[in-house]
Amino acid sequence: MGHFLPSSPEERQKMLEALGLSSARELYRDVPDSVLLNGLLNLPEGLSELAVAEKMRGLAAENKQYKRILRGAGAYDHYIPSIVRYIPSKEEFLTAYTPYQAEISQGVLQSIFEYQTMICELTGMEVSNASVYDGATAAAEAAGMCKNRKRSVTLVSETVNPEVINVMRTYLYGAGTELKVVPAKDGRTDAEALKEMLSAETASFCFQQPNFFGQFEDAEKFIAAVKEAGAMVIMHCNPIALGLMKSPGELGADIAVGEGQPLGMPLAYGGPYLGFMATTKKYMRSLPGRIVGQTADADGNRAFVLSLQAREQHIRREKASSNICSNEALCAMTAGLYLAAMGPAGLKEVASQCLSKAHYLAAELAKVPGVSLAYSGEFFHEFVTVMPKAQEVLAALDGAGILGGLPVEGGLLWCVTEKASKADLDETVRIVKEVLA
């Protein structure tokens, strides 16, 4: 449980003898000699605390801080209220460990329970788990939930974030499940291709809303087609967009997953983040990880318990549908705090600002000669532009302290959140015009 007490050489020797071994090297006898480290790592000598601090300051000075980030693609730059940063950094929350002994970890259990409740409200689902590593893992775990002996093919739309598809592919390969990609057409899932690919072997179909290119998918149409084929629907959603759009529950999806980072987590070099997972009561027992429930103790006081946890994860691992047993409790608490601080009206306001500001930038960029929108469909806060000299444009923006769109197949993928001001967006358009003139 996080106690770092190193063993002495004598104790290590006794452990090895108990295992019938003479050296630690024998523990790795199955590993080929060619890949084992023979000798010391090529590392510099240790330094004093003062010298290390100086060196770290020098490295930190090489980082570039942008005054405005107009890029998303799975990690989003939103405003984080100060209370959301302050409370999780308190020692009692920061050092709290995964709750194994429910009776003595009521505080962390309550925070997880509140988080689960808010995720259910946000997704329109009936039950949520205590968060998984990130949005990509959540999608992969959801696909694992859906397969059975008769149905073992998972379909995923090509318009899902490519990194999410890659993680799903890794997980499903390990589970002996086939992953098939449904092609895209004009930046959205090809509905006809989906219908043709659905079969009696299809376990589930996963799509993203809004998708990787920022486009809104025709969710109702997909869900009806997939249900008709007897398969399950996994909807990968942006939690901020859920402040405006129809929830997975309203649409009839079976599992809602997504990346919780926009809910109060800084970009932080890519983590740690959290994946949210919610489903209907029907599939509650298949949900990986843990679920915290509310009850009353012997004296009638409100109490919290680990009400559901797949035992196979710890005991019969080969029979388990999932081996995830940690949870991102601190990140989940942060997400819960963000949602509590914003409230339904605040979340809707953030989503509305993202939507309107993204549409403003898209319209202004499209007025620049040579620039056009790659796709004509409705979008949330991300969109793709086709423009000449894309690398030169990005370099010029970089010089002005603005991180421009992400180069993707088809153009540049831009993202605008509530943090961008009209002045920021106008400056961006001015720089694009100058480079393309």
C-alpha positions as CSV (number, residue, x, y, z in Angstrom):
1,M,0.0,0.0,0.0
2,G,2.7,2.5,-1.0
3,H,5.3,1.8,1.8
4,F,8.8,1.9,0.3
5,L,10.9,-0.2,2.6
6,P,13.8,-1.8,0.6
7,S,14.9,-5.2,1.6
8,S,18.5,-5.9,2.7
9,P,20.9,-8.0,0.5
10,E,20.6,-10.8,3.2
11,E,16.8,-10.7,3.1
12,R,16.8,-10.9,-0.7
13,Q,19.2,-13.9,-0.6
14,K,16.8,-15.7,1.8
15,M,13.8,-15.0,-0.6
16,L,15.8,-16.4,-3.5
17,E,16.7,-19.5,-1.5
18,A,13.0,-20.0,-0.6
19,L,12.3,-20.0,-4.3
20,G,15.1,-22.5,-4.9
21,L,17.2,-19.9,-6.8
22,S,20.7,-18.7,-6.3
23,S,20.6,-15.3,-8.0
24,A,18.1,-12.6,-9.1
25,R,19.3,-13.3,-12.7
26,E,17.8,-16.8,-12.4
27,L,14.4,-15.2,-12.0
28,Y,14.7,-14.0,-15.6
29,R,16.0,-17.3,-17.1
30,D,13.3,-17.2,-19.8
31,V,14.6,-13.9,-21.1
32,P,17.2,-14.2,-23.9
33,D,20.7,-13.1,-22.9
34,S,20.9,-10.7,-25.8
35,V,18.2,-8.4,-24.4
36,L,19.3,-8.4,-20.8
37,L,21.3,-5.4,-19.4
38,N,24.9,-6.4,-18.7
39,G,26.4,-3.6,-16.9
40,L,25.3,-0.1,-15.8
41,L,23.0,2.2,-17.7
42,N,24.7,5.1,-19.5
43,L,23.6,7.8,-17.0
44,P,25.5,10.8,-15.7
45,E,26.8,10.9,-12.1
46,G,24.4,12.1,-9.4
47,L,24.2,15.8,-8.5
48,S,23.5,17.8,-5.4
49,E,20.0,19.1,-4.7
50,L,21.0,22.7,-5.6
51,A,22.6,21.5,-8.9
52,V,19.5,19.4,-9.8
53,A,17.2,22.4,-9.1
54,E,19.3,24.6,-11.5
55,K,19.3,21.9,-14.2
56,M,15.5,21.5,-13.9
57,R,15.0,25.2,-14.2
58,G,17.2,25.2,-17.4
59,L,15.1,22.4,-18.8
60,A,11.8,24.2,-17.9
61,A,12.9,27.3,-19.6
62,E,13.0,25.4,-22.9
63,N,9.3,24.6,-22.7
64,K,7.1,26.9,-24.9
65,Q,3.9,28.3,-23.3
66,Y,1.3,29.3,-25.8
67,K,-0.9,32.3,-25.1
68,R,-3.7,30.5,-27.0
69,I,-4.2,26.9,-28.0
70,L,-6.4,26.3,-31.0
71,R,-5.9,22.5,-31.1
72,G,-7.8,19.6,-29.5
73,A,-7.9,16.2,-31.1
74,G,-8.7,14.5,-27.7
75,A,-7.0,16.8,-25.2
76,Y,-8.8,20.1,-24.7
77,D,-7.7,23.5,-23.2
78,H,-10.7,24.6,-21.0
79,Y,-10.8,27.1,-18.2
80,I,-10.4,25.4,-14.8
81,P,-12.0,27.2,-11.8
82,S,-9.5,27.7,-9.0
83,I,-11.5,25.7,-6.5
84,V,-11.2,22.7,-8.9
85,R,-7.4,23.0,-8.8
86,Y,-7.2,23.8,-5.0
87,I,-9.3,21.0,-3.3
88,P,-7.7,17.9,-5.0
89,S,-4.2,19.2,-4.0
90,K,-5.1,18.9,-0.3
91,E,-3.0,16.1,1.2
92,E,-5.9,14.0,2.4
93,F,-7.2,13.7,-1.1
94,L,-3.9,13.7,-3.0
95,T,-2.5,10.7,-1.1
96,A,-5.8,8.7,-0.7
97,Y,-5.3,5.2,-2.0
98,T,-7.7,3.0,-4.0
99,P,-10.4,1.9,-1.4
100,Y,-10.0,-1.7,-0.6
101,Q,-11.3,-1.4,3.0
102,A,-14.6,0.4,2.5
103,E,-15.3,0.9,6.2
104,I,-12.2,3.2,6.6
105,S,-12.3,5.1,3.4
106,Q,-15.6,6.8,3.5
107,G,-14.4,10.2,2.2
108,V,-12.9,8.8,-1.0
109,L,-15.9,6.5,-1.5
110,Q,-18.3,9.4,-1.2
111,S,-16.3,11.4,-3.8
112,I,-16.4,8.4,-6.2
113,F,-20.1,8.0,-5.5
114,E,-20.8,11.7,-6.3
115,Y,-18.7,11.4,-9.5
116,Q,-20.6,8.3,-10.6
117,T,-23.9,10.1,-10.0
118,M,-22.9,13.1,-12.1
119,I,-21.6,10.9,-14.9
120,C,-25.0,9.1,-15.0
121,E,-26.8,12.5,-15.1
122,L,-24.5,13.7,-17.9
123,T,-24.8,10.5,-20.0
124,G,-28.4,9.8,-19.2
125,M,-27.4,6.3,-18.1
126,E,-28.3,4.3,-15.0
127,V,-25.0,3.1,-13.7
128,S,-21.4,4.3,-13.9
129,N,-18.1,2.8,-12.7
130,A,-15.4,4.5,-10.8
131,S,-13.5,5.6,-13.9
132,V,-10.8,3.8,-15.9
133,Y,-7.4,5.0,-17.1
134,D,-8.5,7.2,-20.1
135,G,-11.1,7.6,-22.8
136,A,-9.3,5.1,-25.1
137,T,-9.2,2.4,-22.4
138,A,-12.9,3.0,-21.7
139,A,-13.7,2.4,-25.3
140,A,-11.6,-0.8,-25.4
141,E,-13.1,-2.0,-22.1
142,A,-16.6,-1.3,-23.4
143,A,-15.9,-3.4,-26.5
144,G,-14.7,-6.2,-24.3
145,M,-18.0,-6.0,-22.3
146,C,-20.1,-6.6,-25.4
147,K,-18.6,-9.7,-26.8
148,N,-20.0,-13.2,-26.1
149,R,-19.6,-16.7,-27.5
150,K,-21.8,-16.1,-30.6
151,R,-20.8,-12.5,-31.3
152,S,-17.2,-11.6,-31.3
153,V,-16.7,-8.9,-34.0
154,T,-16.4,-5.3,-33.0
155,L,-17.1,-2.5,-35.5
156,V,-15.6,0.9,-35.0
157,S,-16.1,4.0,-37.2
158,E,-13.1,5.4,-39.0
159,T,-14.1,8.8,-37.6
160,V,-13.3,7.8,-34.1
161,N,-10.0,9.3,-32.8
162,P,-7.2,7.1,-34.4
163,E,-5.5,6.8,-31.0
164,V,-8.7,5.3,-29.5
165,I,-9.0,2.9,-32.4
166,N,-5.3,1.8,-31.9
167,V,-5.9,1.1,-28.2
168,M,-9.1,-0.9,-29.0
169,R,-7.1,-2.9,-31.6
170,T,-4.5,-3.8,-29.0
171,Y,-7.0,-4.8,-26.3
172,L,-9.2,-6.8,-28.7
173,Y,-6.2,-8.6,-30.3
174,G,-5.3,-9.8,-26.8
175,A,-8.9,-11.0,-26.2
176,G,-9.0,-12.8,-29.6
177,T,-11.8,-10.5,-30.9
178,E,-11.9,-9.1,-34.4
179,L,-12.0,-5.3,-35.0
180,K,-13.3,-4.0,-38.2
181,V,-13.2,-0.4,-39.2
182,V,-16.4,1.2,-40.9
183,P,-15.2,3.6,-43.5
184,A,-15.8,7.4,-43.4
185,K,-17.5,9.4,-46.1
186,D,-17.3,13.3,-46.1
187,G,-15.9,13.3,-42.6
188,R,-18.7,11.2,-41.1
189,T,-19.4,7.5,-40.8
190,D,-20.6,5.9,-44.0
191,A,-24.1,4.7,-43.0
192,E,-24.5,2.4,-46.0
193,A,-21.1,0.7,-45.3
194,L,-22.2,0.2,-41.7
195,K,-25.4,-1.5,-42.7
196,E,-23.5,-3.8,-45.0
197,M,-20.9,-4.7,-42.3
198,L,-23.5,-5.6,-39.6
199,S,-23.9,-9.3,-39.3
200,A,-25.0,-12.0,-36.8
201,E,-21.4,-12.0,-35.6
202,T,-21.3,-8.3,-34.7
203,A,-21.1,-7.8,-31.0
204,S,-21.0,-4.0,-31.0
205,F,-20.5,-0.8,-33.0
206,C,-18.5,2.1,-31.5
207,F,-18.8,5.7,-32.8
208,Q,-17.7,9.1,-31.6
209,Q,-20.0,12.1,-31.0
210,P,-18.9,14.6,-32.1
211,N,-16.4,12.7,-34.1
212,F,-12.6,13.2,-34.5
213,F,-13.2,15.8,-37.2
214,G,-15.6,17.7,-35.0
215,Q,-18.6,16.5,-37.1
216,F,-21.9,15.4,-35.5
217,E,-22.8,11.9,-36.6
218,D,-26.4,10.8,-37.4
219,A,-26.6,8.9,-34.1
220,E,-30.3,8.0,-34.2
221,K,-29.9,6.3,-37.6
222,F,-26.9,4.2,-36.5
223,I,-28.4,3.1,-33.2
224,A,-31.6,1.9,-34.9
225,A,-29.6,0.0,-37.5
226,V,-27.3,-1.6,-35.0
227,K,-30.1,-2.6,-32.6
228,E,-32.0,-4.2,-35.5
229,A,-28.9,-6.3,-36.2
230,G,-29.0,-7.4,-32.5
231,A,-25.7,-5.8,-31.6
232,M,-24.8,-3.2,-28.9
233,V,-24.0,0.4,-29.3
234,I,-21.0,2.1,-27.7
235,M,-21.1,5.9,-27.9
236,H,-17.8,7.7,-27.3
237,C,-18.7,11.3,-26.3
238,N,-17.1,14.6,-25.4
239,P,-18.4,15.4,-21.9
240,I,-18.5,19.2,-22.6
241,A,-20.6,18.6,-25.7
242,L,-23.0,16.6,-23.5
243,G,-24.0,20.0,-22.0
244,L,-25.8,20.7,-25.3
245,M,-26.4,17.5,-27.3
246,K,-28.8,14.6,-26.7
247,S,-27.3,12.2,-24.2
248,P,-26.4,8.6,-25.1
249,G,-29.2,7.5,-22.7
250,E,-31.8,9.5,-24.6
251,L,-30.6,8.2,-27.9
252,G,-30.8,4.5,-26.7
253,A,-27.0,3.7,-26.7
254,D,-26.0,0.7,-24.5
255,I,-22.7,2.1,-23.2
256,A,-21.4,5.6,-23.0
257,V,-17.7,6.2,-22.7
258,G,-15.4,9.1,-23.1
259,E,-12.3,11.1,-22.0
260,G,-13.0,13.0,-18.8
261,Q,-10.0,15.4,-19.2
262,P,-12.1,18.4,-20.3
263,L,-13.8,18.2,-16.9
264,G,-11.3,20.3,-15.0
265,M,-8.0,18.5,-15.8
266,P,-5.1,20.5,-17.3
267,L,-3.4,19.3,-20.5
268,A,-0.5,18.2,-18.3
269,Y,1.7,16.6,-21.0
270,G,-1.0,14.1,-21.7
271,G,-2.0,12.8,-18.3
272,P,-3.0,11.4,-16.0
273,Y,-6.6,11.6,-17.4
274,L,-9.6,9.5,-16.7
275,G,-12.0,7.5,-18.8
276,F,-15.7,7.5,-17.9
277,M,-18.0,4.5,-18.5
278,A,-21.7,4.3,-17.9
279,T,-24.4,1.8,-18.9
280,T,-27.9,0.7,-18.3
281,K,-28.9,-1.5,-15.3
282,K,-29.2,-4.5,-17.8
283,Y,-25.4,-4.5,-18.3
284,M,-24.4,-3.3,-14.8
285,R,-22.7,-6.7,-13.9
286,S,-20.5,-6.6,-17.0
287,L,-19.1,-3.1,-16.1
288,P,-15.3,-3.4,-15.3
289,G,-13.6,-1.8,-12.4
290,R,-15.6,-0.9,-9.3
291,I,-19.0,0.7,-8.5
292,V,-19.5,2.5,-5.2
293,G,-23.0,2.4,-3.7
294,Q,-24.8,4.3,-1.0
295,T,-26.5,2.6,2.0
296,A,-27.1,3.1,5.7
297,D,-25.0,1.8,8.6
298,A,-26.4,0.1,11.8
299,D,-27.1,3.5,13.3
300,G,-29.0,4.7,10.2
301,N,-26.2,7.0,9.1
302,R,-25.5,7.5,5.4
303,A,-22.6,5.2,4.4
304,F,-20.8,4.2,1.2
305,V,-19.7,0.7,0.1
306,L,-17.9,-0.9,-2.8
307,S,-21.2,-2.5,-3.9
308,L,-19.9,-4.2,-7.0
309,Q,-16.5,-5.4,-8.2
310,A,-15.8,-8.2,-10.5
311,R,-14.0,-10.7,-8.3
312,E,-12.5,-12.5,-11.4
313,Q,-10.3,-9.5,-11.9
314,H,-8.3,-10.5,-8.8
315,I,-8.8,-14.2,-8.5
316,R,-9.8,-16.0,-11.7
317,R,-7.9,-13.7,-14.0
318,E,-8.1,-16.0,-17.1
319,K,-11.9,-16.0,-16.8
320,A,-12.2,-12.2,-16.4
321,S,-13.6,-10.0,-19.1
322,S,-11.4,-7.2,-17.8
323,N,-8.2,-7.0,-15.7
324,I,-8.6,-3.4,-14.8
325,C,-8.6,-2.9,-11.0
326,S,-7.1,0.5,-10.3
327,N,-9.2,3.6,-10.7
328,E,-8.4,7.3,-11.4
329,A,-10.0,8.4,-8.1
330,L,-8.1,11.8,-7.8
331,C,-9.0,12.6,-11.5
332,A,-12.5,11.4,-11.0
333,M,-12.8,13.6,-7.9
334,T,-11.5,16.6,-10.0
335,A,-14.1,15.9,-12.6
336,G,-16.9,15.7,-10.0
337,L,-15.7,19.0,-8.5
338,Y,-15.6,20.6,-11.9
339,L,-19.2,19.5,-12.6
340,A,-20.3,20.6,-9.2
341,A,-18.6,24.0,-9.6
342,M,-20.1,24.6,-13.0
343,G,-23.5,23.2,-12.5
344,P,-25.8,22.4,-15.4
345,A,-26.1,26.0,-16.4
346,G,-22.4,26.6,-16.3
347,L,-21.6,23.4,-18.4
348,K,-24.2,24.5,-21.0
349,E,-22.6,28.0,-21.1
350,V,-19.1,26.5,-21.7
351,A,-20.5,24.2,-24.5
352,S,-22.4,27.1,-26.1
353,Q,-19.3,29.3,-26.1
354,C,-17.2,26.5,-27.6
355,L,-19.8,26.0,-30.3
356,S,-20.3,29.7,-31.2
357,K,-16.6,30.6,-31.1
358,A,-15.6,27.6,-33.3
359,H,-18.3,28.6,-35.8
360,Y,-17.0,32.2,-35.8
361,L,-13.4,31.1,-36.5
362,A,-14.5,28.6,-39.2
363,A,-16.6,31.3,-40.9
364,E,-13.8,33.9,-40.8
365,L,-11.1,31.5,-42.1
366,A,-13.4,30.3,-44.9
367,K,-13.5,34.0,-46.1
368,V,-9.8,33.9,-46.7
369,P,-9.0,33.2,-50.4
370,G,-7.7,29.7,-50.8
371,V,-9.2,28.4,-47.5
372,S,-12.3,26.2,-47.3
373,L,-14.0,23.9,-44.8
374,A,-13.2,20.2,-45.6
375,Y,-16.7,19.0,-44.5
376,S,-20.1,20.5,-44.8
377,G,-21.8,18.8,-41.9
378,E,-22.7,20.4,-38.5
379,F,-19.9,20.5,-36.0
380,F,-19.3,21.2,-32.3
381,H,-16.0,23.0,-31.4
382,E,-13.6,21.3,-33.9
383,F,-13.5,21.6,-37.7
384,V,-11.1,20.8,-40.6
385,T,-9.9,23.4,-43.1
386,V,-8.2,22.8,-46.4
387,M,-5.5,25.5,-47.0
388,P,-2.3,25.9,-48.9
389,K,1.0,26.5,-47.1
390,A,-0.4,24.8,-43.9
391,Q,3.1,24.4,-42.4
392,E,4.0,28.0,-43.0
393,V,0.7,29.1,-41.5
394,L,1.4,27.0,-38.4
395,A,4.9,28.4,-38.1
396,A,3.7,32.0,-38.3
397,L,1.0,31.4,-35.7
398,D,3.7,29.7,-33.5
399,G,5.8,32.9,-33.7
400,A,2.8,34.8,-32.4
401,G,2.3,32.4,-29.4
402,I,-0.7,30.6,-31.0
403,L,-0.8,26.9,-31.4
404,G,-2.7,26.3,-34.6
405,G,-4.7,23.3,-35.9
406,L,-3.4,19.8,-36.0
407,P,-2.2,18.5,-39.4
408,V,-4.5,15.6,-40.3
409,E,-5.4,13.8,-43.5
410,G,-7.5,16.3,-45.4
411,G,-6.2,19.5,-43.8
412,L,-5.8,21.2,-40.4
413,L,-8.0,20.2,-37.5
414,W,-8.8,23.3,-35.4
415,C,-10.4,23.5,-32.0
416,V,-11.8,26.5,-30.2
417,T,-12.8,26.5,-26.5
418,E,-14.4,29.1,-24.3
419,K,-10.9,30.4,-23.4
420,A,-10.3,32.0,-26.9
421,S,-11.3,35.6,-27.1
422,K,-12.6,37.4,-30.3
423,A,-9.2,39.2,-30.4
424,D,-7.3,35.9,-30.4
425,L,-9.5,34.5,-33.2
426,D,-9.2,37.8,-35.2
427,E,-5.4,37.7,-34.8
428,T,-5.3,34.1,-36.0
429,V,-7.3,35.0,-39.2
430,R,-5.1,38.1,-39.8
431,I,-1.9,35.9,-39.6
432,V,-3.4,33.3,-42.0
433,K,-4.3,36.0,-44.5
434,E,-0.8,37.5,-44.3
435,V,0.9,34.1,-45.0
436,L,-1.5,33.2,-47.8
437,A,-1.4,36.7,-49.5
